[in-house]
Amino acid sequence: MCMAFTALDALREGYEVYPVVDAIGGTSPEAHRAGLDRVMQAGGQPVSWV
């Protein structure tokens, strides 16, 4: 959730957000996916480190 809350705040302030999906984690795979989905729905564009 640390990434999700920070990303959502940045999106709300007008920044473009690109969460690096393979460099973040959650308390479970489901929590990781839920946080990432929430950021994507708000306009974040997921990327890979590759």
CHARMM internal coordinates of N, CA and C (Angstrom, degrees):
IC EDIT
DIST 1 N 1 CA 1.4411
DIST 1 CA 1 C 1.5176
ANGL 1 N 1 CA 1 C 111.54
DIST 1 C 2 N 1.3207
ANGL 1 CA 1 C 2 N 118.56
DIHE 1 N 1 CA 1 C 2 N -21.84
DIST 2 N 2 CA 1.4656
ANGL 1 C 2 N 2 CA 119.19
DIHE 1 CA 1 C 2 N 2 CA 178.56
DIST 2 CA 2 C 1.5230
ANGL 2 N 2 CA 2 C 110.41
DIHE 1 C 2 N 2 CA 2 C -57.74
DIST 2 C 3 N 1.3230
ANGL 2 CA 2 C 3 N 117.08
DIHE 2 N 2 CA 2 C 3 N -45.11
DIST 3 N 3 CA 1.4594
ANGL 2 C 3 N 3 CA 120.09
DIHE 2 CA 2 C 3 N 3 CA 178.45
DIST 3 CA 3 C 1.5168
ANGL 3 N 3 CA 3 C 110.14
DIHE 2 C 3 N 3 CA 3 C -64.96
DIST 3 C 4 N 1.3138
ANGL 3 CA 3 C 4 N 117.94
DIHE 3 N 3 CA 3 C 4 N -43.50
DIST 4 N 4 CA 1.4586
ANGL 3 C 4 N 4 CA 121.32
DIHE 3 CA 3 C 4 N 4 CA -175.21
DIST 4 CA 4 C 1.5283
ANGL 4 N 4 CA 4 C 111.12
DIHE 3 C 4 N 4 CA 4 C -63.07
DIST 4 C 5 N 1.3100
ANGL 4 CA 4 C 5 N 118.16
DIHE 4 N 4 CA 4 C 5 N -49.05
DIST 5 N 5 CA 1.4659
ANGL 4 C 5 N 5 CA 120.20
DIHE 4 CA 4 C 5 N 5 CA -178.23
DIST 5 CA 5 C 1.5251
ANGL 5 N 5 CA 5 C 111.27
DIHE 4 C 5 N 5 CA 5 C -64.31
DIST 5 C 6 N 1.3296
ANGL 5 CA 5 C 6 N 117.31
DIHE 5 N 5 CA 5 C 6 N -42.56
DIST 6 N 6 CA 1.4624
ANGL 5 C 6 N 6 CA 121.13
DIHE 5 CA 5 C 6 N 6 CA 178.24
DIST 6 CA 6 C 1.5194
ANGL 6 N 6 CA 6 C 110.60
DIHE 5 C 6 N 6 CA 6 C -63.95
DIST 6 C 7 N 1.3263
ANGL 6 CA 6 C 7 N 116.83
DIHE 6 N 6 CA 6 C 7 N -44.17
DIST 7 N 7 CA 1.4668
ANGL 6 C 7 N 7 CA 120.96
DIHE 6 CA 6 C 7 N 7 CA -179.85
DIST 7 CA 7 C 1.5217
ANGL 7 N 7 CA 7 C 111.05
DIHE 6 C 7 N 7 CA 7 C -64.91
DIST 7 C 8 N 1.3136
ANGL 7 CA 7 C 8 N 117.74
DIHE 7 N 7 CA 7 C 8 N -42.99
DIST 8 N 8 CA 1.4613
ANGL 7 C 8 N 8 CA 120.52
DIHE 7 CA 7 C 8 N 8 CA 179.69
DIST 8 CA 8 C 1.5285
ANGL 8 N 8 CA 8 C 111.44
DIHE 7 C 8 N 8 CA 8 C -64.08
DIST 8 C 9 N 1.3268
ANGL 8 CA 8 C 9 N 117.24
DIHE 8 N 8 CA 8 C 9 N -39.65
DIST 9 N 9 CA 1.4657
ANGL 8 C 9 N 9 CA 120.43
DIHE 8 CA 8 C 9 N 9 CA 175.81
DIST 9 CA 9 C 1.5223
ANGL 9 N 9 CA 9 C 111.07
DIHE 8 C 9 N 9 CA 9 C -62.45
DIST 9 C 10 N 1.3360
ANGL 9 CA 9 C 10 N 116.90
DIHE 9 N 9 CA 9 C 10 N -43.27
DIST 10 N 10 CA 1.4619
ANGL 9 C 10 N 10 CA 120.81
DIHE 9 CA 9 C 10 N 10 CA 179.85
DIST 10 CA 10 C 1.5286
ANGL 10 N 10 CA 10 C 110.67
DIHE 9 C 10 N 10 CA 10 C -64.65
DIST 10 C 11 N 1.3112
ANGL 10 CA 10 C 11 N 117.97
DIHE 10 N 10 CA 10 C 11 N -42.23
DIST 11 N 11 CA 1.4601
ANGL 10 C 11 N 11 CA 121.44
DIHE 10 CA 10 C 11 N 11 CA 177.72
DIST 11 CA 11 C 1.5284
ANGL 11 N 11 CA 11 C 110.57
DIHE 10 C 11 N 11 CA 11 C -61.60
DIST 11 C 12 N 1.3083
ANGL 11 CA 11 C 12 N 116.34
DIHE 11 N 11 CA 11 C 12 N -41.62
DIST 12 N 12 CA 1.4656
ANGL 11 C 12 N 12 CA 121.05
DIHE 11 CA 11 C 12 N 12 CA 179.79
DIST 12 CA 12 C 1.5339
ANGL 12 N 12 CA 12 C 110.97
DIHE 11 C 12 N 12 CA 12 C -63.43
DIST 12 C 13 N 1.3392
ANGL 12 CA 12 C 13 N 116.81
DIHE 12 N 12 CA 12 C 13 N -31.05
DIST 13 N 13 CA 1.4597
ANGL 12 C 13 N 13 CA 121.39
DIHE 12 CA 12 C 13 N 13 CA 179.11
DIST 13 CA 13 C 1.5274
ANGL 13 N 13 CA 13 C 112.75
DIHE 12 C 13 N 13 CA 13 C -83.77
DIST 13 C 14 N 1.3404
ANGL 13 CA 13 C 14 N 116.69
DIHE 13 N 13 CA 13 C 14 N -2.21
DIST 14 N 14 CA 1.4537
ANGL 13 C 14 N 14 CA 120.30
DIHE 13 CA 13 C 14 N 14 CA 176.32
DIST 14 CA 14 C 1.5199
ANGL 14 N 14 CA 14 C 115.84
DIHE 13 C 14 N 14 CA 14 C 98.87
DIST 14 C 15 N 1.3276
ANGL 14 CA 14 C 15 N 117.86
DIHE 14 N 14 CA 14 C 15 N 5.78
DIST 15 N 15 CA 1.4613
ANGL 14 C 15 N 15 CA 121.16
DIHE 14 CA 14 C 15 N 15 CA 178.70
DIST 15 CA 15 C 1.5258
ANGL 15 N 15 CA 15 C 110.69
DIHE 14 C 15 N 15 CA 15 C -80.74
DIST 15 C 16 N 1.3204
ANGL 15 CA 15 C 16 N 116.21
DIHE 15 N 15 CA 15 C 16 N 153.39
DIST 16 N 16 CA 1.4563
ANGL 15 C 16 N 16 CA 121.10
DIHE 15 CA 15 C 16 N 16 CA 169.15
DIST 16 CA 16 C 1.5196
ANGL 16 N 16 CA 16 C 107.33
DIHE 15 C 16 N 16 CA 16 C -83.56
DIST 16 C 17 N 1.3200
ANGL 16 CA 16 C 17 N 117.14
DIHE 16 N 16 CA 16 C 17 N 138.51
DIST 17 N 17 CA 1.4640
ANGL 16 C 17 N 17 CA 121.54
DIHE 16 CA 16 C 17 N 17 CA -175.82
DIST 17 CA 17 C 1.5208
ANGL 17 N 17 CA 17 C 109.49
DIHE 16 C 17 N 17 CA 17 C -123.72
DIST 17 C 18 N 1.3338
ANGL 17 CA 17 C 18 N 115.43
DIHE 17 N 17 CA 17 C 18 N 129.94
DIST 18 N 18 CA 1.4595
ANGL 17 C 18 N 18 CA 122.65
DIHE 17 CA 17 C 18 N 18 CA -179.86
DIST 18 CA 18 C 1.5306
ANGL 18 N 18 CA 18 C 109.37
DIHE 17 C 18 N 18 CA 18 C -128.97
DIST 18 C 19 N 1.3269
ANGL 18 CA 18 C 19 N 118.84
DIHE 18 N 18 CA 18 C 19 N 82.15
DIST 19 N 19 CA 1.4576
ANGL 18 C 19 N 19 CA 119.70
DIHE 18 CA 18 C 19 N 19 CA 179.69
DIST 19 CA 19 C 1.5391
ANGL 19 N 19 CA 19 C 111.01
DIHE 18 C 19 N 19 CA 19 C -67.69
DIST 19 C 20 N 1.3199
ANGL 19 CA 19 C 20 N 115.28
DIHE 19 N 19 CA 19 C 20 N 133.66
DIST 20 N 20 CA 1.4688
ANGL 19 C 20 N 20 CA 121.38
DIHE 19 CA 19 C 20 N 20 CA 178.33
DIST 20 CA 20 C 1.5280
ANGL 20 N 20 CA 20 C 106.86
DIHE 19 C 20 N 20 CA 20 C -86.01
DIST 20 C 21 N 1.3239
ANGL 20 CA 20 C 21 N 115.68
DIHE 20 N 20 CA 20 C 21 N 101.03
DIST 21 N 21 CA 1.4643
ANGL 20 C 21 N 21 CA 120.80
DIHE 20 CA 20 C 21 N 21 CA -167.50
DIST 21 CA 21 C 1.5197
ANGL 21 N 21 CA 21 C 114.37
DIHE 20 C 21 N 21 CA 21 C -66.18
DIST 21 C 22 N 1.3191
ANGL 21 CA 21 C 22 N 118.46
DIHE 21 N 21 CA 21 C 22 N -27.40
DIST 22 N 22 CA 1.4621
ANGL 21 C 22 N 22 CA 118.58
DIHE 21 CA 21 C 22 N 22 CA -179.70
DIST 22 CA 22 C 1.5316
ANGL 22 N 22 CA 22 C 112.11
DIHE 21 C 22 N 22 CA 22 C -95.84
DIST 22 C 23 N 1.3199
ANGL 22 CA 22 C 23 N 117.47
DIHE 22 N 22 CA 22 C 23 N 12.36
DIST 23 N 23 CA 1.4634
ANGL 22 C 23 N 23 CA 120.89
DIHE 22 CA 22 C 23 N 23 CA 176.77
DIST 23 CA 23 C 1.5282
ANGL 23 N 23 CA 23 C 111.41
DIHE 22 C 23 N 23 CA 23 C -118.43
DIST 23 C 24 N 1.3355
ANGL 23 CA 23 C 24 N 116.49
DIHE 23 N 23 CA 23 C 24 N 6.42
DIST 24 N 24 CA 1.4615
ANGL 23 C 24 N 24 CA 120.80
DIHE 23 CA 23 C 24 N 24 CA 177.93
DIST 24 CA 24 C 1.5158
ANGL 24 N 24 CA 24 C 109.03
DIHE 23 C 24 N 24 CA 24 C -126.06
DIST 24 C 25 N 1.2934
ANGL 24 CA 24 C 25 N 116.09
DIHE 24 N 24 CA 24 C 25 N 160.69
DIST 25 N 25 CA 1.4537
ANGL 24 C 25 N 25 CA 119.78
DIHE 24 CA 24 C 25 N 25 CA 179.58
DIST 25 CA 25 C 1.5067
ANGL 25 N 25 CA 25 C 110.65
DIHE 24 C 25 N 25 CA 25 C -143.37
DIST 25 C 26 N 1.2850
ANGL 25 CA 25 C 26 N 116.14
DIHE 25 N 25 CA 25 C 26 N -179.59
DIST 26 N 26 CA 1.4491
ANGL 25 C 26 N 26 CA 122.34
DIHE 25 CA 25 C 26 N 26 CA 178.10
DIST 26 CA 26 C 1.5115
ANGL 26 N 26 CA 26 C 108.93
DIHE 25 C 26 N 26 CA 26 C -139.90
DIST 26 C 27 N 1.3003
ANGL 26 CA 26 C 27 N 115.98
DIHE 26 N 26 CA 26 C 27 N -176.09
DIST 27 N 27 CA 1.4576
ANGL 26 C 27 N 27 CA 119.95
DIHE 26 CA 26 C 27 N 27 CA 178.96
DIST 27 CA 27 C 1.5204
ANGL 27 N 27 CA 27 C 111.37
DIHE 26 C 27 N 27 CA 27 C -72.78
DIST 27 C 28 N 1.3383
ANGL 27 CA 27 C 28 N 115.89
DIHE 27 N 27 CA 27 C 28 N -16.41
DIST 28 N 28 CA 1.4667
ANGL 27 C 28 N 28 CA 122.50
DIHE 27 CA 27 C 28 N 28 CA 176.73
DIST 28 CA 28 C 1.5248
ANGL 28 N 28 CA 28 C 107.11
DIHE 27 C 28 N 28 CA 28 C -158.28
DIST 28 C 29 N 1.3231
ANGL 28 CA 28 C 29 N 117.49
DIHE 28 N 28 CA 28 C 29 N 164.40
DIST 29 N 29 CA 1.4719
ANGL 28 C 29 N 29 CA 118.70
DIHE 28 CA 28 C 29 N 29 CA 175.84
DIST 29 CA 29 C 1.5369
ANGL 29 N 29 CA 29 C 112.24
DIHE 28 C 29 N 29 CA 29 C -58.53
DIST 29 C 30 N 1.3207
ANGL 29 CA 29 C 30 N 116.63
DIHE 29 N 29 CA 29 C 30 N -35.42
DIST 30 N 30 CA 1.4626
ANGL 29 C 30 N 30 CA 120.32
DIHE 29 CA 29 C 30 N 30 CA 179.46
DIST 30 CA 30 C 1.5198
ANGL 30 N 30 CA 30 C 111.25
DIHE 29 C 30 N 30 CA 30 C -66.93
DIST 30 C 31 N 1.3222
ANGL 30 CA 30 C 31 N 117.04
DIHE 30 N 30 CA 30 C 31 N -41.56
DIST 31 N 31 CA 1.4667
ANGL 30 C 31 N 31 CA 120.71
DIHE 30 CA 30 C 31 N 31 CA 178.68
DIST 31 CA 31 C 1.5213
ANGL 31 N 31 CA 31 C 110.82
DIHE 30 C 31 N 31 CA 31 C -65.68
DIST 31 C 32 N 1.3304
ANGL 31 CA 31 C 32 N 116.51
DIHE 31 N 31 CA 31 C 32 N -39.68
DIST 32 N 32 CA 1.4688
ANGL 31 C 32 N 32 CA 121.03
DIHE 31 CA 31 C 32 N 32 CA 177.10
DIST 32 CA 32 C 1.5242
ANGL 32 N 32 CA 32 C 109.94
DIHE 31 C 32 N 32 CA 32 C -59.64
DIST 32 C 33 N 1.2998
ANGL 32 CA 32 C 33 N 116.58
DIHE 32 N 32 CA 32 C 33 N -48.37
DIST 33 N 33 CA 1.4705
ANGL 32 C 33 N 33 CA 121.40
DIHE 32 CA 32 C 33 N 33 CA -177.96
DIST 33 CA 33 C 1.5282
ANGL 33 N 33 CA 33 C 111.18
DIHE 32 C 33 N 33 CA 33 C -65.96
DIST 33 C 34 N 1.3269
ANGL 33 CA 33 C 34 N 117.44
DIHE 33 N 33 CA 33 C 34 N -40.58
DIST 34 N 34 CA 1.4624
ANGL 33 C 34 N 34 CA 120.79
DIHE 33 CA 33 C 34 N 34 CA -179.32
DIST 34 CA 34 C 1.5244
ANGL 34 N 34 CA 34 C 111.10
DIHE 33 C 34 N 34 CA 34 C -63.99
DIST 34 C 35 N 1.3258
ANGL 34 CA 34 C 35 N 117.37
DIHE 34 N 34 CA 34 C 35 N -43.26
DIST 35 N 35 CA 1.4613
ANGL 34 C 35 N 35 CA 120.77
DIHE 34 CA 34 C 35 N 35 CA 177.91
DIST 35 CA 35 C 1.5138
ANGL 35 N 35 CA 35 C 111.65
DIHE 34 C 35 N 35 CA 35 C -64.17
DIST 35 C 36 N 1.3144
ANGL 35 CA 35 C 36 N 116.63
DIHE 35 N 35 CA 35 C 36 N -42.84
DIST 36 N 36 CA 1.4586
ANGL 35 C 36 N 36 CA 121.14
DIHE 35 CA 35 C 36 N 36 CA 179.38
DIST 36 CA 36 C 1.5295
ANGL 36 N 36 CA 36 C 110.52
DIHE 35 C 36 N 36 CA 36 C -65.73
DIST 36 C 37 N 1.3266
ANGL 36 CA 36 C 37 N 117.35
DIHE 36 N 36 CA 36 C 37 N -42.37
DIST 37 N 37 CA 1.4688
ANGL 36 C 37 N 37 CA 120.83
DIHE 36 CA 36 C 37 N 37 CA 178.02
DIST 37 CA 37 C 1.5291
ANGL 37 N 37 CA 37 C 111.07
DIHE 36 C 37 N 37 CA 37 C -60.10
DIST 37 C 38 N 1.3179
ANGL 37 CA 37 C 38 N 115.95
DIHE 37 N 37 CA 37 C 38 N -41.05
DIST 38 N 38 CA 1.4690
ANGL 37 C 38 N 38 CA 120.35
DIHE 37 CA 37 C 38 N 38 CA -179.68
DIST 38 CA 38 C 1.5269
ANGL 38 N 38 CA 38 C 110.95
DIHE 37 C 38 N 38 CA 38 C -62.33
DIST 38 C 39 N 1.3283
ANGL 38 CA 38 C 39 N 117.01
DIHE 38 N 38 CA 38 C 39 N -42.81
DIST 39 N 39 CA 1.4642
ANGL 38 C 39 N 39 CA 121.24
DIHE 38 CA 38 C 39 N 39 CA 179.06
DIST 39 CA 39 C 1.5293
ANGL 39 N 39 CA 39 C 110.18
DIHE 38 C 39 N 39 CA 39 C -67.46
DIST 39 C 40 N 1.3158
ANGL 39 CA 39 C 40 N 117.47
DIHE 39 N 39 CA 39 C 40 N -40.70
DIST 40 N 40 CA 1.4656
ANGL 39 C 40 N 40 CA 120.83
DIHE 39 CA 39 C 40 N 40 CA 179.15
DIST 40 CA 40 C 1.5306
ANGL 40 N 40 CA 40 C 110.66
DIHE 39 C 40 N 40 CA 40 C -63.64
DIST 40 C 41 N 1.3202
ANGL 40 CA 40 C 41 N 118.04
DIHE 40 N 40 CA 40 C 41 N -41.08
DIST 41 N 41 CA 1.4651
ANGL 40 C 41 N 41 CA 121.34
DIHE 40 CA 40 C 41 N 41 CA 178.96
DIST 41 CA 41 C 1.5197
ANGL 41 N 41 CA 41 C 111.41
DIHE 40 C 41 N 41 CA 41 C -63.20
DIST 41 C 42 N 1.3251
ANGL 41 CA 41 C 42 N 116.95
DIHE 41 N 41 CA 41 C 42 N -28.53
DIST 42 N 42 CA 1.4677
ANGL 41 C 42 N 42 CA 121.73
DIHE 41 CA 41 C 42 N 42 CA 179.89
DIST 42 CA 42 C 1.5241
ANGL 42 N 42 CA 42 C 111.77
DIHE 41 C 42 N 42 CA 42 C -85.17
DIST 42 C 43 N 1.3434
ANGL 42 CA 42 C 43 N 117.96
DIHE 42 N 42 CA 42 C 43 N -7.63
DIST 43 N 43 CA 1.4577
ANGL 42 C 43 N 43 CA 120.11
DIHE 42 CA 42 C 43 N 43 CA 176.67
DIST 43 CA 43 C 1.5105
ANGL 43 N 43 CA 43 C 115.61
DIHE 42 C 43 N 43 CA 43 C 118.83
DIST 43 C 44 N 1.3187
ANGL 43 CA 43 C 44 N 118.22
DIHE 43 N 43 CA 43 C 44 N -0.11
DIST 44 N 44 CA 1.4661
ANGL 43 C 44 N 44 CA 120.65
DIHE 43 CA 43 C 44 N 44 CA 177.08
DIST 44 CA 44 C 1.5207
ANGL 44 N 44 CA 44 C 111.17
DIHE 43 C 44 N 44 CA 44 C -68.87
DIST 44 C 45 N 1.3199
ANGL 44 CA 44 C 45 N 116.25
DIHE 44 N 44 CA 44 C 45 N 146.99
DIST 45 N 45 CA 1.4660
ANGL 44 C 45 N 45 CA 122.08
DIHE 44 CA 44 C 45 N 45 CA -179.24
DIST 45 CA 45 C 1.5318
ANGL 45 N 45 CA 45 C 108.88
DIHE 44 C 45 N 45 CA 45 C -113.01
DIST 45 C 46 N 1.3377
ANGL 45 CA 45 C 46 N 118.23
DIHE 45 N 45 CA 45 C 46 N 103.05
DIST 46 N 46 CA 1.4620
ANGL 45 C 46 N 46 CA 119.90
DIHE 45 CA 45 C 46 N 46 CA -178.03
DIST 46 CA 46 C 1.5213
ANGL 46 N 46 CA 46 C 111.83
DIHE 45 C 46 N 46 CA 46 C -65.52
DIST 46 C 47 N 1.3332
ANGL 46 CA 46 C 47 N 115.09
DIHE 46 N 46 CA 46 C 47 N 144.07
DIST 47 N 47 CA 1.4643
ANGL 46 C 47 N 47 CA 121.99
DIHE 46 CA 46 C 47 N 47 CA 176.76
DIST 47 CA 47 C 1.5191
ANGL 47 N 47 CA 47 C 108.61
DIHE 46 C 47 N 47 CA 47 C -134.86
DIST 47 C 48 N 1.3342
ANGL 47 CA 47 C 48 N 115.63
DIHE 47 N 47 CA 47 C 48 N 166.85
DIST 48 N 48 CA 1.4528
ANGL 47 C 48 N 48 CA 122.65
DIHE 47 CA 47 C 48 N 48 CA 175.40
DIST 48 CA 48 C 1.5310
ANGL 48 N 48 CA 48 C 107.75
DIHE 47 C 48 N 48 CA 48 C -108.66
DIST 48 C 49 N 1.2878
ANGL 48 CA 48 C 49 N 117.19
DIHE 48 N 48 CA 48 C 49 N 158.95
DIST 49 N 49 CA 1.4714
ANGL 48 C 49 N 49 CA 119.09
DIHE 48 CA 48 C 49 N 49 CA 177.98
DIST 49 CA 49 C 1.5116
ANGL 49 N 49 CA 49 C 111.71
DIHE 48 C 49 N 49 CA 49 C -71.22
DIST 49 C 50 N 1.3137
ANGL 49 CA 49 C 50 N 117.87
DIHE 49 N 49 CA 49 C 50 N -17.58
DIST 50 N 50 CA 1.4616
ANGL 49 C 50 N 50 CA 121.75
DIHE 49 CA 49 C 50 N 50 CA -177.69
DIST 50 CA 50 C 1.5058
ANGL 50 N 50 CA 50 C 111.43
DIHE 49 C 50 N 50 CA 50 C -69.15
END
COOR INIT
IC SEED 1 N 1 CA 1 C
IC BUILD
